[in-house]
Amino acid sequence: MRRIYTFATCLFFVTLLSAATKTPGRELNTSLTSDSVALDNDYVKVTRNASVAKATNSEMFGTKVVVALSPTIITGKTINKTLNRGEIAVFQAKETYLASSGEFFEVAFRTNHPPLKAPDEWIEPLKNKIVYEDSQIRVFEERLAPGDTRELHSHAQRVVVRLNNVQLTDPRTKPNGSPGGGIQVPNTVRFAEPMVHVVKNLSKDTPLFNVVLEFKLPH
């Protein structure tokens, strides 16, 4: 009887130790729910804490870009690292990965999207840092110091992941902004159409920090 009790006690502590030392993780959704979809249109599908890679219609998507909202461990065939807030990981069609202990957006680009739209003219934006680029898209960190202005520049169609709470304005028309206009709400995402504009960060103490995933067009 004592031997049985001792064995059961040891088994309990081994199980407890195993649970304590196991790396926390979150298996990606095998099917997407309405709660996991943050944005969906003819060009992209953006999910939060989920991936289209395991969805039944995954063949509709090509490149997938993970944008971390908090420290996120990403493990895949060619990557095993922790992404800090605002950092990215890129996966090609049919690639899968495991995300552990973090919050993130996945931006999946549709393979059969409509023709891309172009701005009226192309003026390269300055003060941005490109972190990924291929023949179809480029991803850059959109940064602007408090009170600073990005002079006239162009954008193609793009996904914007907003990370800092600031207010933007085009000083040519609204030097002081407008009530509730141009607010960058952290941890949100939007799809933006082509434009040519000037941008000023109206914040006095917070820099602009967005991650922008932009379609590439011939210029």
N, C-alpha and C positions, 0 to 999 in steps of 0.2 A: 504494500500500500504506500509505504514511504517512497519507494522507487518511482511509482506512478506519479506521486505528488511532485517529486523533485524534477522528473522529466517534463511535466506540465508547466512547472514554474520556469524552467530553462527555456522552453518553447515560447512562453509568453514574453520573456525578456528579449529573446532573439527577434521575435516579430516586432516588438516595440522599437528596438534599435534599428531594424531595417526600415521601419516607417519614418523614423527620425532622420535617417541619413539619406533617404531617397530624394533626389532632386525634384523639387516641385515642378509640375508641368501642366500644360493644357493641350490636350489633343485637339487639333483643328476640326471644325465641324465637317461632317461628311455631307451634310445638306445644309444649305443656307436658309436661315429663317428671316422673317421680316424685320426682326429686331437687330440682326447683324448687318443689314444692308444700310449703308449711310448715304449712298448716292448711286443712281442707276440711270444711264441714258444710252443713246445709240453708239457712244464712243468708249465709255468706260463703265466699270462697275466697281464701286468702292465698298469694302466690307470692313467692319470693326471686329477685331479679335477672331476672325474667321478667314477662310481661303476658298477661292473658286476652284482650286486645283483638284479637290475631291468631289466637286459637284457633278451631277449627271451631264451637264452641258459644258463641261470644262473645255471642250474642243473649240468653243466659241472665243476663247481668250488666248492671247499670246503672252507678251511680257507682263510680269507681275512685280510690283514694287512695294515692299513693306516699309512703312514710315513709322518709327517708334514714337509713342507718346510718353512712355516711361521706360526705364531700363528693361529690355526684353531680350531673353536668350533665344537666339535663332539657330537651329540645327538642321542642316540639309546635306546633300551629297557633296557639295563643295564649300560649305561654310559651317562654322561652329564658333559663334562669338556673341557677345552681349552688345546690343545696340543701345546707345544712350538716346535721350530725347532728341528728336530731329534727325537722327542718323537713319540710313536706309540699307536695305538688302534687296538685290535684284535677282529674280528667278525667271527663267525662260518657260515657254509653253510646256505643259505637262510635268514640270518640276514640282515636287512637294517638299514640305519642310515642317518642322515642329517648332512651335513658339512656347516658351516657358516663362511664367511669372512676369508678365508685362502687359501693357496696353498698346495697341497699334492699329493703324489703318493698312489695308492691302488695296492698292490701286491696280486693277486688272484691265489691260487695254484690249478692246474687242478687235478681232482679226478682220471682221467684215463690216467696218464702220462706214458711214457715208463719206463723201469727199470732204476734205478738210477745207475750212474757210481761212482766208488770209486777211490781215489788216490792210488798210489803204496804202501804207508804205512801211518799210522796215528800217527801224533805227535800233541798233543793238542796245539793250539796257546795260548800264554800268553798275558797279558796286555789288554784283551778285557773284556767287561762287558755284561753279558747275561741279557737281559731285558724281554725275553719271551721264553718259551720252552714247547713243548708237545711231543707226541710220534712220530711226523712226521717232525717237523721243530724246529729250534731254531733261535732266533733273538738276535743279539748282536751289541753293539756299538764298532766299530773298531777304536781305538784311538792309536796314536803314537806321542810322543812329537817331536818337531823340532830336526832333527839330530839323533833321536833315531832309534834303530834297533830292529825288532822282529826276534828272532833267528829261526832256521829251524822249520817249522810247516806245517800242512796239512789243506786243505780245501776240502769239498765235493762240489757238484754243488750248486750254490747260486745266489741270486740276490743282487747286490751291489748298494745302493743309496748313491751317493757321495755328500758331503755337504761342504767340504772345498777345496780350490784351492792349492794343493800341488803336488809335483812330487815324485814318488816312484821308487825305483830300487832294484834289487837283487844285493847286493854288491859283491857276489861271482863272478859274470861275468861282471858287469858294475858298478864299484865303484862310478863313477860320473854320472851315468845315460847315456841316449842317447838323442839327440835333439828331443824334442816332444814326447819322450817315457815316459810312466808311469804317465801321467798327469791326475789328478783327477779333472774333470770339475764340479763345483758345480751345484746342481739341475739337475743332469743327472743320468741315471740308466743303468746298464748293467747286462747281465747274464754271469757268469763265470763257466768254467769247472773245474773239480778236479785238484788239483796241490799240490806239496810239494815245498816250497820255503823259502827264507829269504827275508825280506822286510826292507828297510831303507827309512826314510822320509828325503829327501834332502832339504826340506825347512829350512831356518834359523830362521824363526819367526812364522810359522803357523803350528799348530798341525794337524795331519791327523784326520778326523772325517768322517767316513762312517757308515751307518746302513746296516748290512749284514743279509740277510734272507737265512739261509742255511738248506738244506735237512739233516736229520739225518740218519746216517748209523750205523750198528753194528760195533764196533771196537774190 
